[in-house]
Amino acid sequence: MTRIVVTGAAGFIGSNIIQGLNARGITDIIAVDDLTQGDKFRNLVDLSIVDYVDAADFYTAFAQGHFGHVEAVFHEGACSDTMEHNGKFMMANNYAVSLQLFEAAQARKTRLLYASSAATYGGSSIFAEHPAHEAPLNVYGYSKLLFDQKMRTVLGKQFERASSQVVGFRYFNVYGPREQHKGRMASVAFHQFNQFQGEGCVKLFADYGGYAAGEQMRDFVFVDDVVAVNLWFFDNPAKSGLFNLGTGRAQPFNDVARAVVNSARAARGEPALGLSDMVAKGLIAYIPFPDALRGKYQCFTQADLTALRGSGCEHAFSDVAAGVAAYAQRLGIASD
């Protein structure tokens, strides 16, 4: 039986990866996390795993071979709060732990598929996996970039010297089920669903950075697509490297808000509306851009998928309208 480890297992992407593995009949899964935030347990309740190990105990035990042969580790465990300013804490969690895991995985011939981030690009206008375009705006982005840089140094530009598969995924703006515990770091779609359900209005930032109200653009990627790409590389163990994981298509926040509002309207049997009608009816409103985010905010992100497609991965990504509609159904919007 194939034994898998998922770190950050009770988190957003980690729990979705376990669900994807379970759908394939893979249940010999060791879930690794820190449940200090106890409500994250809900993400594990409906999943099949063989064991749970606290993150504080796992990494040394893994290096010592306590879990037998592990085929692959999906390393999703990290501090992902882009507003966290404690650099010592961030580097310990996101860099030092990842490096320890990498060294143990290589020694034990275990494949490593790990979470990097589009935050490594920061204020760049080009989102391709090359050092010239990497300019993080916060210590979270730097902690992820430093590990990517370490992999390039140790393994080569395309990770070609890895003794067993190593794949880094630069996640763009991921949204979808199992993110309810993330608080302020949950996706735009999640916050908009809750805002519209509670207030009957979605609020977006007004004009900023040369973009009109609500027209700042991000590459929004549905978590089901993130899982599918992770599993494609799991199925192709000869493929290593650092890859963007987004749709390759930037869409404005207005598109997300419109999809959220129309999903809720469809659930009530009401017809879809266009953006201008939503604004006129007060279903979408714009608020001043907050001073705290000035100079620290990415107004545009769009994954360059050249490397991903070059690997042979041809996964077709959902656009915002399709992904948000599917998310609405999973949140139970359709039954309200």
C-alpha positions as CSV (number, residue, x, y, z in Angstrom):
1,M,0.0,0.0,0.0
2,T,1.2,3.5,-0.9
3,R,1.9,5.5,2.3
4,I,1.5,9.3,2.0
5,V,2.2,12.2,4.4
6,V,0.3,15.4,4.1
7,T,1.5,18.3,6.3
8,G,-0.9,21.1,7.0
9,A,-3.4,18.3,6.7
10,A,-6.2,20.1,8.6
11,G,-5.7,23.2,6.6
12,F,-7.3,24.4,3.4
13,I,-5.2,22.9,0.6
14,G,-3.9,20.0,2.7
15,S,-7.4,18.7,3.6
16,N,-8.5,19.0,-0.1
17,I,-5.4,17.0,-1.2
18,I,-6.4,14.2,1.3
19,Q,-9.9,14.3,-0.1
20,G,-8.4,13.9,-3.6
21,L,-6.3,11.0,-2.5
22,N,-9.2,9.3,-0.8
23,A,-11.2,9.6,-4.0
24,R,-8.5,7.4,-5.6
25,G,-8.8,4.9,-2.8
26,I,-5.6,6.0,-1.1
27,T,-6.1,6.0,2.7
28,D,-2.7,5.1,4.1
29,I,-2.2,8.8,4.9
30,I,-0.4,10.3,7.9
31,A,-1.9,13.7,8.6
32,V,0.5,16.2,10.2
33,D,-0.7,19.5,11.6
34,D,-0.8,21.8,14.7
35,L,-4.3,21.8,16.1
36,T,-3.8,24.6,18.6
37,Q,-6.6,26.2,16.5
38,G,-8.9,23.4,17.4
39,D,-11.7,24.1,15.0
40,K,-9.6,23.0,12.1
41,F,-10.4,19.4,13.1
42,R,-13.6,19.8,11.1
43,N,-11.6,19.5,7.9
44,L,-10.5,16.0,8.9
45,V,-13.8,14.5,10.1
46,D,-14.9,13.2,6.7
47,L,-11.5,12.1,5.5
48,S,-9.8,8.7,5.8
49,I,-6.3,8.7,7.4
50,V,-4.3,6.1,9.3
51,D,-2.7,8.4,11.8
52,Y,-2.4,12.0,13.0
53,V,1.0,13.4,14.2
54,D,1.6,16.8,15.7
55,A,3.8,19.0,13.6
56,A,6.2,19.5,16.6
57,D,6.9,15.8,16.7
58,F,6.8,14.8,13.0
59,Y,9.8,16.2,11.3
60,T,12.5,14.7,13.5
61,A,10.6,11.4,13.7
62,F,10.4,11.3,9.9
63,A,14.1,11.9,9.5
64,Q,14.7,9.0,11.8
65,G,12.5,6.7,9.7
66,H,9.8,6.2,12.3
67,F,7.0,5.9,9.7
68,G,8.5,3.3,7.4
69,H,8.7,3.9,3.7
70,V,6.8,7.0,2.7
71,E,6.2,7.3,-1.0
72,A,5.5,11.1,-1.0
73,V,5.0,14.1,1.2
74,F,2.6,16.8,0.2
75,H,4.0,19.7,2.2
76,E,1.3,22.2,2.7
77,G,2.2,23.2,6.3
78,A,3.2,26.8,6.8
79,C,2.3,30.1,8.2
80,S,0.4,31.8,5.3
81,D,-0.5,35.0,7.0
82,T,0.8,37.7,4.7
83,M,0.3,40.3,7.5
84,E,2.5,38.4,10.0
85,H,5.5,40.7,10.8
86,N,7.5,38.3,13.0
87,G,10.2,37.3,10.6
88,K,11.9,35.0,13.1
89,F,8.7,33.0,13.5
90,M,8.0,33.0,9.7
91,M,11.5,31.8,8.7
92,A,11.4,29.1,11.3
93,N,8.0,27.8,10.1
94,N,8.3,28.3,6.4
95,Y,12.0,27.9,5.7
96,A,13.9,26.0,8.3
97,V,11.2,23.3,8.7
98,S,10.9,22.9,5.0
99,L,14.6,22.5,4.6
100,Q,14.7,19.8,7.3
101,L,11.9,18.0,5.6
102,F,13.6,18.2,2.2
103,E,16.9,16.8,3.4
104,A,15.2,13.9,5.2
105,A,13.0,13.2,2.1
106,Q,16.0,13.1,-0.2
107,A,17.9,10.8,2.2
108,R,14.9,8.5,2.4
109,K,14.0,8.5,-1.3
110,T,10.7,10.1,-0.6
111,R,9.1,12.4,-3.1
112,L,8.4,16.0,-2.0
113,L,5.6,18.1,-3.4
114,Y,5.6,21.4,-1.6
115,A,3.6,24.7,-1.4
116,S,5.4,27.8,-2.6
117,S,3.5,31.0,-3.3
118,A,2.8,33.7,-5.9
119,A,3.7,36.1,-3.1
120,T,7.3,35.4,-4.2
121,Y,6.7,37.8,-7.1
122,G,5.4,40.6,-5.0
123,G,5.4,43.9,-6.9
124,S,6.6,42.3,-10.2
125,S,4.6,42.7,-13.3
126,I,5.8,39.4,-14.8
127,F,4.9,36.2,-13.1
128,A,7.3,33.6,-14.5
129,E,9.5,31.3,-12.5
130,H,12.7,33.3,-12.8
131,P,14.8,35.2,-10.3
132,A,14.5,38.4,-12.3
133,H,10.8,38.6,-11.5
134,E,10.9,37.7,-7.8
135,A,10.4,40.7,-5.5
136,P,8.3,39.8,-2.4
137,L,6.6,42.6,-0.6
138,N,6.4,40.8,2.9
139,V,8.4,38.3,5.0
140,Y,5.9,35.6,4.1
141,G,6.8,35.9,0.4
142,Y,10.4,36.1,1.3
143,S,10.3,32.9,3.4
144,K,8.8,31.0,0.4
145,L,11.2,32.6,-2.0
146,L,14.3,31.6,0.1
147,F,13.2,28.0,0.1
148,D,12.7,28.0,-3.7
149,Q,16.2,29.6,-4.0
150,K,17.7,26.9,-1.8
151,M,16.1,24.2,-4.0
152,R,17.6,25.8,-7.1
153,T,21.1,26.0,-5.4
154,V,21.0,22.4,-4.2
155,L,19.1,20.8,-7.1
156,G,19.8,22.9,-10.1
157,K,17.6,25.4,-12.0
158,Q,15.0,22.9,-12.9
159,F,15.6,20.7,-9.8
160,E,17.3,18.2,-12.2
161,R,19.7,16.9,-9.6
162,A,17.0,15.6,-7.2
163,S,17.5,12.0,-6.2
164,S,13.7,11.7,-5.9
165,Q,11.0,14.0,-7.2
166,V,10.8,17.5,-5.8
167,V,8.1,19.8,-7.1
168,G,7.3,23.4,-5.8
169,F,3.9,24.9,-6.6
170,R,3.6,28.7,-6.6
171,Y,-0.1,29.0,-5.7
172,F,-1.9,32.0,-6.8
173,N,-5.3,33.1,-5.2
174,V,-6.8,29.8,-4.3
175,Y,-10.4,29.6,-3.2
176,G,-12.8,26.8,-2.4
177,P,-14.2,24.5,0.4
178,R,-12.4,23.8,3.7
179,E,-11.0,27.3,4.1
180,Q,-13.5,28.5,6.8
181,H,-10.9,28.4,9.6
182,K,-8.6,30.9,7.9
183,G,-10.2,34.1,9.2
184,R,-8.9,37.2,7.4
185,M,-6.6,35.0,5.2
186,A,-9.6,33.1,3.7
187,S,-10.2,33.8,0.0
188,V,-12.0,36.8,-1.5
189,A,-14.8,34.5,-2.6
190,F,-15.4,33.1,1.0
191,H,-15.5,36.6,2.5
192,Q,-17.8,37.8,-0.2
193,F,-20.2,34.9,0.3
194,N,-20.4,35.7,4.0
195,Q,-20.7,39.4,3.4
196,F,-23.5,39.1,0.9
197,Q,-25.4,36.5,3.1
198,G,-25.1,38.8,6.1
199,E,-25.4,42.3,4.6
200,G,-26.9,41.8,1.2
201,C,-24.0,43.7,-0.4
202,V,-20.4,42.9,-1.5
203,K,-17.9,45.6,-0.8
204,L,-14.8,46.0,-2.9
205,F,-11.9,48.4,-3.0
206,A,-12.4,51.6,-5.0
207,D,-9.9,52.8,-7.6
208,Y,-6.2,52.2,-6.7
209,G,-3.0,51.6,-8.4
210,G,-4.2,52.8,-11.8
211,Y,-7.2,50.4,-11.7
212,A,-10.8,51.5,-11.6
213,A,-13.1,50.5,-8.7
214,G,-13.1,46.7,-8.3
215,E,-11.0,46.2,-11.4
216,Q,-7.8,45.2,-9.6
217,M,-7.0,41.8,-11.0
218,R,-5.8,38.5,-9.6
219,D,-5.4,35.0,-10.9
220,F,-8.1,33.2,-8.9
221,V,-7.8,29.4,-8.9
222,F,-10.3,26.9,-7.7
223,V,-8.9,24.4,-5.1
224,D,-10.2,21.4,-7.1
225,D,-7.8,22.5,-9.9
226,V,-4.9,22.9,-7.4
227,V,-5.6,19.3,-6.2
228,A,-5.7,18.0,-9.8
229,V,-2.3,19.5,-10.6
230,N,-0.8,18.2,-7.4
231,L,-2.1,14.7,-8.3
232,W,-0.9,15.0,-11.9
233,F,2.7,15.4,-10.7
234,F,2.1,12.6,-8.2
235,D,1.3,10.4,-11.2
236,N,4.4,11.6,-13.0
237,P,7.3,11.0,-10.6
238,A,9.9,11.8,-13.2
239,K,8.8,15.5,-13.3
240,S,10.5,17.9,-10.9
241,G,10.8,21.7,-10.9
242,L,9.2,24.9,-9.7
243,F,5.8,25.7,-11.3
244,N,3.2,28.4,-11.2
245,L,-0.2,27.0,-10.2
246,G,-2.9,29.5,-11.3
247,T,-5.3,29.6,-14.2
248,G,-3.1,31.8,-16.4
249,R,-6.0,34.3,-16.7
250,A,-6.3,37.3,-14.4
251,Q,-9.8,38.4,-13.6
252,P,-11.0,41.5,-11.7
253,F,-12.5,41.4,-8.2
254,N,-15.7,42.6,-9.9
255,D,-16.0,39.2,-11.6
256,V,-15.8,37.4,-8.3
257,A,-18.4,39.6,-6.7
258,R,-20.7,39.2,-9.7
259,A,-20.4,35.4,-9.6
260,V,-21.1,35.4,-5.8
261,V,-24.2,37.6,-6.1
262,N,-25.6,35.7,-9.1
263,S,-25.0,32.4,-7.3
264,A,-27.0,33.6,-4.4
265,R,-29.7,35.0,-6.7
266,A,-29.9,31.7,-8.6
267,A,-30.4,29.9,-5.4
268,R,-33.5,32.1,-4.7
269,G,-34.8,31.7,-8.3
270,E,-33.8,35.2,-9.3
271,P,-32.4,36.1,-12.7
272,A,-28.7,36.9,-13.2
273,L,-27.7,40.6,-13.2
274,G,-24.8,42.5,-14.9
275,L,-22.3,44.5,-12.9
276,S,-23.9,47.9,-13.6
277,D,-27.3,46.7,-12.4
278,M,-25.7,45.2,-9.2
279,V,-24.0,48.5,-8.4
280,A,-27.2,50.4,-9.1
281,K,-29.2,48.1,-6.8
282,G,-26.6,48.4,-4.0
283,L,-25.6,44.8,-4.3
284,I,-22.0,45.8,-4.9
285,A,-20.4,48.8,-3.3
286,Y,-16.9,50.3,-3.3
287,I,-14.9,51.5,-0.3
288,P,-11.8,53.6,-0.1
289,F,-8.5,51.7,-0.4
290,P,-7.1,51.2,3.1
291,D,-3.9,53.1,4.0
292,A,-2.4,50.0,5.7
293,L,-2.2,48.2,2.4
294,R,-0.7,51.0,0.3
295,G,2.6,49.8,-1.2
296,K,2.0,46.2,0.0
297,Y,-0.8,45.2,-2.3
298,Q,-0.6,43.3,-5.6
299,C,-3.0,45.0,-8.0
300,F,-2.4,42.4,-10.7
301,T,-1.3,38.8,-10.8
302,Q,-1.4,36.3,-13.6
303,A,0.4,33.0,-13.7
304,D,2.7,32.4,-16.6
305,L,1.9,28.7,-17.4
306,T,4.8,28.2,-19.8
307,A,6.7,25.9,-17.5
308,L,3.6,24.0,-16.3
309,R,2.5,23.3,-19.9
310,G,6.1,22.5,-20.8
311,S,6.1,19.7,-18.2
312,G,3.2,18.0,-20.0
313,C,0.4,19.0,-17.6
314,E,-2.5,20.1,-19.7
315,H,-5.1,20.5,-16.9
316,A,-8.0,22.8,-17.9
317,F,-8.7,25.3,-15.2
318,S,-12.1,26.7,-14.2
319,D,-12.8,30.4,-14.7
320,V,-14.2,32.4,-11.8
321,A,-17.9,32.0,-12.9
322,A,-17.6,28.2,-13.0
323,G,-15.4,27.9,-9.9
324,V,-17.5,30.2,-7.7
325,A,-20.7,28.6,-8.8
326,A,-19.3,25.2,-7.7
327,Y,-18.1,26.7,-4.5
328,A,-21.5,28.2,-3.8
329,Q,-23.1,24.8,-4.1
330,R,-20.6,23.2,-1.7
331,L,-21.1,26.0,0.8
332,G,-24.8,25.2,0.8
333,I,-25.8,28.6,-0.8
334,A,-28.2,26.7,-3.1
335,S,-30.2,25.3,-0.2
336,D,-30.6,28.6,1.7
